[in-house]
């Protein structure tokens, strides 16, 4: 979906700052214009990670462009892949060795996590490497 993103223009010494009005408190930056869409996608993914949020629909550009806090910069419409930020949990069926499941459960319990929470965190960490 195309979301309006406000870009605070950078210069040779400063990155372009990004504000995403539909995700309050979600910010990003990039040195190059070409990197902005990927940085916005990543910022929204991090913003939504682990949260039980309802993903807002994009606010029409003509509605946010007139707000006083958005002056002196430029607007960019960024196609945010909502399938990558959907916080809705889905059920999966996996098979693991029983001894591994016991170790996972012991670790999760000691760290105040559920089995699913532990597995989700471990998968996320592995995918970030």
N, C-alpha and C positions, 0 to 999 in steps of 0.2 A: 504494500500500500504506500502511496505517496504521502509523506508527511512533510509539512513545512518546517524548515530548520533555519534558524537565524545565525548568520555568520558575522562575527566580530572580526573585521579585517585585520590581518597581521601585516608584518613588514619583514624586512631582511633580518631583523633581530627577534621578532615575535611570531609565534604560530597564529594561525587563524583559529579563533575560539568559536565554539559552537554551542548554541542553546537550542533545546528541543522543547518547544512550548507544551506539547501534548504529554510530556513526561517531566513534570515539575522536579527540579533539582538534578536533572540529567544533563550533563555537560560533556564536552569533548574538545579536542583540538588536533590540528594537523598542520604541518609545515607547508604541504602542497595541496592544491585544490583537488587533485586527482585522488588523494587519500581520504578526503572528507567523507564520502559515502561509507566506506569501510569502517572508519572511526565512529560514525554515527551508529551503524549497525552494532558494533561491539559495545558501545556505550549503552544502548537500549537493552542489549542482552544482559549486561552486567546489572543494570538498573532493575530488571525484572527477575533476575536469578534468585530463586528461593522465596520469592514473594507470592502471596496469593492475591494477584492483581487482576482487575478487569482491564484488558488492553483497550485504551480509548480509540475511537475512530479518529482519523485526521481532522483537525479543525481546518475549515476552509482558509486558504491563504489570505483572502481579502478580509477575513475577520481578525486574524492575528497581526497582519501588517500595519494596522492602524493603531496598535497599542503603543503608548508612550515609551515603554522600556525598550522598544526595538527601533532605535534611531541611529543613523550613521553607519549601519552595516548593510548587508545584502541578504536576500532570501534565496534559499536553495530548496528544491523539492527532492527528497531522498526516498527511494523505494526501500522501505524497511521490510525485511522478510519476517513476517509475524510467525511463521512456522518455527522459526528459531528462537522465538521469545515466548511462546505459549507456555505459561506456567502450569497449565492443567496436567496433572499426573495421569499417566496411562498405565494400565496393568500389563505386565509382561510375565511370561512363564519361562523360567530358566532352570537348568539343572546344574548343581554343583556338588562336589564331594561333601558328604556329611561332616567330616572333620573340619572342612573349610567353613561351612555354614556355622558350626559351633564357635570357631575362632572369630568369625565376623560378628556373631551375636554377642560374644563376650566383650569384644572391643567396643561395639556400638553401645552396649549397656554401660560400660565404664565411662564412655564419653557422652552419655545422655543423647544418643541418637537411636533412631529406628534402624532396622536392617536396611530398609529401602533408602533411608537418608544416607547411611554409610556407603552403600553401593553407588548411589548417585554422586556423592562427593568424590569417591575413588575414581569413578569413570570420568568425571569432569577434570580431575587433576591429571589423569593419564592422557586425556585428549588435549590438554594445554601444553604438554611437553613436546 
